Amino acid sequence: MICDEQLVQQFLAGNRDSFRQIVEKYQAYVFAIIFKFVSEQDEAENIAQEVFLQVYRSLPSYRLENFKSWIGKITVAKALDWRRKKRKYLREELFTPRTELKIINKQEGNNPEDIFLKEENRQKVWEICKTLPQIYSRAIIKYYFEGKTYQQIASEEEVSLKTVESRLYRARILFKKRWKGEK
């Protein structure tokens, strides 16, 4: 088996196949690190892709010392960046059904047409919730419709607070796409 330094030198000499070998050698290591920060497969794959893209770009400046540690540092940095971005989105609340339902309630009057539209929108919200994966629909229903806190949901579901945050984040994204008619 070729050592890391040889693979790097071959890559720098123009052998692009050596980078594929680097990826194959370290992909499990990179995923193991990422899964300590991220539990969703799709997100982990995106972060891993970013890691190897950064490795590809940075190889010319690599100083031939402990390659595995170098890749590990890049991986941790990318995973932390992802976590920071995720927290930002959670704070901004991509979609808040509570707000949406309050707007609907303020706009309606007491005439039959308004009551019908309100019920139709409420029904659409429930129908969309039913189409979401169960872990996401439970999170949305408990948080938005039952008014439970993240801590209460975490306790009931026997998961961490971070897991609840993650589920609500993903649920909002899926809900928003389905509300707009996307798949």
C-alpha positions in Angstrom: 0.0 0.0 0.0 1.2 3.4 -0.9 1.9 5.8 2.0 0.2 9.2 2.4 3.2 11.2 1.5 3.7 9.2 -1.8 0.0 9.8 -2.7 0.3 13.5 -2.0 3.5 13.7 -4.1 1.9 11.8 -6.9 -1.1 14.1 -6.8 1.1 17.2 -6.9 3.0 15.7 -9.8 -0.2 15.5 -11.8 -1.6 12.0 -11.0 -5.3 12.8 -10.3 -6.0 9.1 -9.6 -3.9 9.4 -6.4 -6.5 11.8 -5.0 -9.2 9.1 -5.5 -7.0 6.8 -3.5 -6.8 9.4 -0.7 -10.6 9.7 -0.7 -11.1 5.9 -0.6 -8.5 5.6 2.2 -10.0 8.3 4.4 -13.7 8.4 3.7 -14.6 6.2 6.6 -12.4 8.3 9.0 -14.0 11.5 7.7 -17.6 10.1 8.1 -16.8 8.9 11.6 -15.8 12.4 12.7 -18.7 14.1 10.9 -21.2 11.7 12.6 -20.1 13.0 16.0 -21.6 16.4 14.9 -24.3 15.4 12.5 -26.8 12.5 12.6 -28.4 13.0 9.2 -26.9 10.9 6.4 -27.6 13.5 3.7 -26.0 16.3 5.7 -23.0 14.1 6.5 -22.4 13.4 2.8 -22.6 17.1 2.0 -20.0 17.9 4.7 -17.8 15.0 3.6 -17.9 16.4 0.1 -16.9 19.8 1.3 -14.0 18.2 3.4 -12.5 16.5 0.4 -13.0 19.5 -1.8 -11.0 21.5 0.8 -8.4 18.8 1.0 -8.1 18.9 -2.8 -7.6 22.7 -2.8 -5.2 22.6 0.1 -2.9 19.8 -0.9 -0.4 22.1 -2.7 0.2 23.8 0.7 0.3 20.6 2.8 3.6 20.2 4.7 4.0 16.4 4.6 3.4 15.8 8.3 0.7 13.6 9.9 -1.7 13.6 7.0 -4.5 11.8 8.9 -4.4 14.5 11.6 -4.5 17.2 8.9 -7.6 15.7 7.3 -9.2 15.3 10.8 -8.7 19.0 11.5 -10.3 20.0 8.2 -13.2 17.7 8.9 -13.8 19.0 12.4 -13.7 22.6 11.1 -16.2 21.8 8.3 -18.5 20.0 10.8 -18.4 23.0 13.2 -19.1 25.4 10.4 -22.2 23.3 9.6 -23.3 23.3 13.2 -22.9 27.1 13.4 -25.0 27.6 10.2 -27.6 25.3 11.5 -27.9 27.2 14.7 -28.3 30.4 12.7 -31.2 28.9 10.7 -32.8 27.6 13.9 -32.7 31.1 15.4 -34.2 32.6 12.2 -37.0 30.0 12.2 -37.4 29.2 8.5 -41.1 28.6 9.0 -43.3 29.1 12.0 -46.8 27.7 11.6 -47.8 29.5 14.8 -47.2 32.8 13.1 -48.8 31.6 9.9 -52.0 30.5 11.7 -52.1 33.8 13.7 -52.0 35.7 10.4 -54.8 33.6 9.0 -56.9 34.2 12.1 -56.4 38.0 12.0 -57.3 38.2 8.4 -60.6 36.3 8.7 -63.9 37.6 9.7 -67.0 35.8 10.9 -68.5 35.2 7.4 -68.9 31.6 6.2 -66.3 32.1 3.4 -63.6 33.1 5.9 -64.4 30.3 8.3 -64.2 27.8 5.3 -60.8 29.2 4.2 -59.5 28.9 7.8 -60.6 25.3 8.1 -59.2 24.5 4.6 -55.8 25.9 5.6 -55.8 24.1 8.9 -56.7 20.9 7.1 -53.8 21.5 4.6 -51.4 21.9 7.5 -52.5 18.6 9.0 -52.4 16.8 5.7 -48.8 18.0 5.0 -47.8 16.9 8.6 -49.1 13.4 7.9 -46.9 13.1 4.8 -43.7 14.0 6.7 -41.6 11.2 8.2 -43.0 10.3 11.6 -40.1 11.7 13.6 -40.6 15.1 11.9 -44.4 15.2 12.1 -44.3 14.3 15.8 -41.9 17.1 16.4 -44.0 19.7 14.5 -47.2 18.6 16.2 -45.8 18.6 19.7 -44.0 21.9 19.3 -46.4 24.0 17.2 -49.8 22.5 17.9 -49.4 21.2 21.5 -47.1 24.1 22.5 -44.5 21.9 24.1 -40.9 23.1 24.7 -37.8 21.5 23.2 -37.0 20.1 26.7 -40.5 18.5 27.0 -40.2 16.9 23.5 -36.7 15.7 24.3 -37.9 14.1 27.5 -41.0 12.5 25.8 -39.0 11.2 22.8 -36.1 10.2 25.0 -33.6 12.0 22.8 -31.2 14.9 23.3 -32.1 18.5 23.0 -29.9 18.8 19.9 -31.9 16.0 18.3 -35.1 17.8 18.8 -33.6 21.0 17.3 -32.4 19.0 14.4 -35.7 17.3 13.8 -37.6 20.6 13.9 -35.1 22.2 11.6 -35.5 19.4 9.0 -39.2 19.3 9.5 -39.6 23.0 8.8 -37.6 22.6 5.6 -39.7 19.6 4.4 -43.0 21.3 5.5 -42.1 24.5 3.6 -41.3 22.6 0.4 -44.5 20.6 0.6 -46.6 23.7 1.4 -45.2 25.3 -1.8 -46.0 22.0 -3.7 -42.4 20.8 -4.1 -41.4 17.2 -3.4 
